[in-house]
Amino acid sequence: CFHFPLLDDKIYIEIFGDEDFDILGECEWFDTNDKPRWFCITLNTSESIENQLVTLFHELFHVKQYAKGELMDYITQPFSKKWKGNKINTKGIVTAELPWEIEAYEHQYTLMNEFLMGNKHEGIIQECS
């Protein structure tokens, strides 16, 4: 369980490893598509520990994006997402070029390093007691 103090409610995250996973990692929500609070992160455990850590913090950034309502999946439209109020059709777009991915890539190392150094990214993430 992690708590993002800048949000109203606690966030619950289950983290799984899968050595046969065909991508580095994935963040999925399980309760609602609008500001969800329950997530599953799957990591490719055939990757190095370093890559798994970077991927974990990349996916945690997606948790923040979903939980704050910055990113939302359209349930009935598989190639559509809402990003900061704008509908985006993702069909045919390289994943790394999507704005939420660009933002997560920009922040993944900072988030990881500050968390590992004990700063918890200036209070953005805290473990639940």
C-alpha positions in Angstrom: 0.0 0.0 0.0 1.3 3.5 -0.9 -0.2 6.8 0.1 0.1 9.8 -2.2 -0.4 12.7 0.3 -1.3 15.1 -2.5 -4.4 12.9 -3.2 -7.5 12.5 -1.0 -7.3 8.7 -0.6 -4.8 5.9 -0.2 -3.7 4.0 -3.3 -3.4 0.2 -3.2 -0.8 -1.4 -5.5 -0.2 -5.0 -6.1 3.2 -5.7 -7.8 3.8 -8.9 -9.7 6.7 -10.3 -11.6 6.5 -12.4 -14.8 9.6 -13.7 -16.5 7.6 -14.4 -19.7 6.1 -10.9 -19.9 6.7 -9.5 -23.4 7.1 -5.8 -22.3 9.1 -4.2 -19.5 6.1 -3.4 -17.3 2.5 -2.5 -17.2 0.2 -0.5 -14.9 -3.5 -1.6 -14.7 -6.3 -0.2 -12.6 -9.0 -2.5 -11.1 -11.7 -0.5 -9.5 -12.8 2.4 -11.8 -11.5 4.2 -14.9 -12.0 7.6 -13.3 -9.4 8.4 -10.6 -8.9 4.7 -9.7 -7.3 3.7 -6.3 -6.5 0.0 -6.9 -3.7 -0.9 -9.2 -1.6 -3.9 -10.4 1.9 -3.4 -11.7 3.5 -6.3 -13.6 7.2 -6.3 -14.1 9.2 -8.4 -16.5 11.5 -10.4 -14.1 13.7 -11.6 -16.9 15.1 -8.0 -17.0 18.0 -7.0 -14.7 17.2 -5.7 -11.2 18.2 -2.2 -12.3 15.7 -2.3 -15.3 13.0 -3.7 -13.0 13.5 -0.8 -10.5 13.4 1.9 -13.2 10.3 0.2 -14.7 8.6 0.1 -11.3 9.0 3.8 -10.8 7.9 4.5 -14.4 4.7 2.5 -13.7 4.3 4.2 -10.3 4.3 7.5 -12.2 1.4 6.1 -14.3 -0.4 5.3 -11.0 -0.1 9.0 -10.1 -1.4 10.0 -13.6 -4.5 7.7 -13.3 -5.2 8.5 -9.7 -5.2 12.3 -10.2 -7.4 11.9 -13.3 -4.7 13.2 -15.7 -4.9 9.9 -17.6 -8.2 7.9 -18.1 -9.0 4.9 -20.2 -12.2 4.9 -22.3 -13.6 1.4 -21.5 -15.7 1.0 -24.7 -13.0 2.5 -27.0 -9.8 0.4 -26.7 -7.6 2.8 -28.6 -8.7 6.0 -26.9 -7.5 7.6 -23.7 -8.2 10.9 -22.0 -5.0 12.9 -21.3 -5.4 16.1 -19.2 -8.8 16.7 -20.7 -8.1 15.8 -24.3 -9.2 12.6 -26.0 -6.3 10.9 -27.8 -6.5 8.0 -30.3 -3.5 5.8 -29.6 -3.9 3.5 -32.6 -0.8 3.5 -34.7 1.2 5.7 -32.3 4.5 4.5 -31.0 4.0 4.0 -27.2 7.1 6.1 -26.3 5.6 9.1 -28.2 2.4 9.3 -26.1 2.4 12.3 -23.8 1.8 10.3 -20.6 4.7 8.0 -21.5 7.0 11.0 -22.2 6.1 12.4 -18.8 6.7 9.1 -17.0 10.1 8.7 -18.8 11.1 12.2 -17.8 10.4 11.5 -14.1 11.2 7.8 -13.6 14.8 8.2 -12.6 14.2 11.3 -10.4 11.4 9.4 -8.6 13.4 6.3 -8.2 16.6 8.1 -7.0 14.8 10.3 -4.5 12.8 7.3 -3.1 15.9 5.2 -2.7 17.8 8.1 -1.1 15.0 8.4 1.5 13.4 11.6 0.3 10.2 9.9 -1.0 10.0 12.4 -3.8 9.3 15.3 -1.6 6.3 13.6 0.0 4.6 12.4 -3.2 4.8 8.7 -2.2 4.8 7.3 1.3 4.4 3.7 2.5 1.3 3.0 4.5 1.8 2.1 8.1 
